[in-house]
Amino acid sequence: MRQAAGAFRRQAGWYHKAHPTFADALALVRKELWAQEETFYGLAAHTDTIKVPRAFMERLTDAVCYAA
């Protein structure tokens, strides 16, 4: 998780952070926990489902991790 923290650190172009902030760490923990969930487990086969591009889901998850 330590290696992932560096990649997950958000920063503005005008401000360089040497270490992840608490918000960065919390967002990383949320993302790791949510990635372990079987989100669509138990859905009936006859329900309406759509496929979502992985890149879109990654961006959405990253945004929600900080907003939660």
Phi and psi restraints in degrees (value plus and minus 20) as a CYANA .aco file:
   2 ARG   PHI     -81.4   -41.4
   2 ARG   PSI     -60.1   -20.1
   3 GLN   PHI     -86.3   -46.3
   3 GLN   PSI     -58.6   -18.6
   4 ALA   PHI     -88.3   -48.3
   4 ALA   PSI     -48.8    -8.8
   5 ALA   PHI     -82.0   -42.0
   5 ALA   PSI     -58.2   -18.2
   6 GLY   PHI     -85.8   -45.8
   6 GLY   PSI     -57.8   -17.8
   7 ALA   PHI     -95.7   -55.7
   7 ALA   PSI     -45.2    -5.2
   8 PHE   PHI    -112.8   -72.8
   8 PHE   PSI     -23.2    16.8
   9 ARG   PHI     -92.2   -52.2
   9 ARG   PSI     106.1   146.1
  10 ARG   PHI    -113.5   -73.5
  10 ARG   PSI     121.7   161.7
  11 GLN   PHI    -174.8  -134.8
  11 GLN   PSI     130.8   170.8
  12 ALA   PHI    -100.8   -60.8
  12 ALA   PSI     136.9   176.9
  13 GLY   PHI     -83.5   -43.5
  13 GLY   PSI     -45.4    -5.4
  14 TRP   PHI    -115.8   -75.8
  14 TRP   PSI     -22.8    17.2
  15 TYR   PHI    -156.7  -116.7
  15 TYR   PSI      95.7   135.7
  16 HIS   PHI    -115.4   -75.4
  16 HIS   PSI     106.1   146.1
  17 LYS   PHI    -119.7   -79.7
  17 LYS   PSI     108.0   148.0
  18 ALA   PHI     -95.7   -55.7
  18 ALA   PSI     -51.7   -11.7
  19 HIS   PHI    -155.3  -115.3
  19 HIS   PSI     134.1   174.1
  20 PRO   PHI     -83.6   -43.6
  20 PRO   PSI     125.0   165.0
  21 THR   PHI    -101.8   -61.8
  21 THR   PSI     154.6   194.6
  22 PHE   PHI     -81.1   -41.1
  22 PHE   PSI     -59.9   -19.9
  23 ALA   PHI     -82.8   -42.8
  23 ALA   PSI     -59.2   -19.2
  24 ASP   PHI     -82.2   -42.2
  24 ASP   PSI     -65.4   -25.4
  25 ALA   PHI     -84.7   -44.7
  25 ALA   PSI     -62.6   -22.6
  26 LEU   PHI     -84.1   -44.1
  26 LEU   PSI     -61.8   -21.8
  27 ALA   PHI     -83.2   -43.2
  27 ALA   PSI     -59.2   -19.2
  28 LEU   PHI     -85.2   -45.2
  28 LEU   PSI     -62.1   -22.1
  29 VAL   PHI     -83.3   -43.3
  29 VAL   PSI     -64.0   -24.0
  30 ARG   PHI     -78.8   -38.8
  30 ARG   PSI     -65.8   -25.8
  31 LYS   PHI     -82.9   -42.9
  31 LYS   PSI     -61.8   -21.8
  32 GLU   PHI     -83.9   -43.9
  32 GLU   PSI     -62.5   -22.5
  33 LEU   PHI     -87.7   -47.7
  33 LEU   PSI     -63.4   -23.4
  34 TRP   PHI     -87.7   -47.7
  34 TRP   PSI     -50.2   -10.2
  35 ALA   PHI     -88.5   -48.5
  35 ALA   PSI     -43.2    -3.2
  36 GLN   PHI    -103.9   -63.9
  36 GLN   PSI     -35.1     4.9
  37 GLU   PHI     -94.6   -54.6
  37 GLU   PSI     124.2   164.2
  38 GLU   PHI    -112.7   -72.7
  38 GLU   PSI      66.3   106.3
  39 THR   PHI     -76.1   -36.1
  39 THR   PSI     -64.3   -24.3
  40 PHE   PHI    -123.1   -83.1
  40 PHE   PSI      -0.7    39.3
  41 TYR   PHI     -86.2   -46.2
  41 TYR   PSI     112.6   152.6
  42 GLY   PHI      67.5   107.5
  42 GLY   PSI     -16.4    23.6
  43 LEU   PHI     -91.7   -51.7
  43 LEU   PSI     119.6   159.6
  44 ALA   PHI     -88.1   -48.1
  44 ALA   PSI     129.2   169.2
  45 ALA   PHI     -88.1   -48.1
  45 ALA   PSI     -42.3    -2.3
  46 HIS   PHI    -112.0   -72.0
  46 HIS   PSI     -16.2    23.8
  47 THR   PHI     -99.0   -59.0
  47 THR   PSI     139.4   179.4
  48 ASP   PHI     -97.6   -57.6
  48 ASP   PSI      99.6   139.6
  49 THR   PHI    -152.2  -112.2
  49 THR   PSI     134.7   174.7
  50 ILE   PHI    -150.9  -110.9
  50 ILE   PSI     135.9   175.9
  51 LYS   PHI    -112.4   -72.4
  51 LYS   PSI     115.3   155.3
  52 VAL   PHI    -135.4   -95.4
  52 VAL   PSI     114.2   154.2
  53 PRO   PHI     -79.0   -39.0
  53 PRO   PSI     119.8   159.8
  54 ARG   PHI     -78.6   -38.6
  54 ARG   PSI     -60.3   -20.3
  55 ALA   PHI     -80.6   -40.6
  55 ALA   PSI     -59.7   -19.7
  56 PHE   PHI     -85.4   -45.4
  56 PHE   PSI     -63.7   -23.7
  57 MET   PHI     -84.2   -44.2
  57 MET   PSI     -57.8   -17.8
  58 GLU   PHI     -83.3   -43.3
  58 GLU   PSI     -65.2   -25.2
  59 ARG   PHI     -85.6   -45.6
  59 ARG   PSI     -61.2   -21.2
  60 LEU   PHI     -84.4   -44.4
  60 LEU   PSI     -64.2   -24.2
  61 THR   PHI     -82.7   -42.7
  61 THR   PSI     -63.5   -23.5
  62 ASP   PHI     -79.4   -39.4
  62 ASP   PSI     -62.7   -22.7
  63 ALA   PHI     -86.4   -46.4
  63 ALA   PSI     -62.9   -22.9
  64 VAL   PHI     -89.5   -49.5
  64 VAL   PSI     -53.1   -13.1
  65 CYS   PHI     -79.6   -39.6
  65 CYS   PSI     -56.6   -16.6
  66 TYR   PHI    -102.4   -62.4
  66 TYR   PSI     -49.1    -9.1
  67 ALA   PHI    -102.0   -62.0
  67 ALA   PSI     -44.6    -4.6
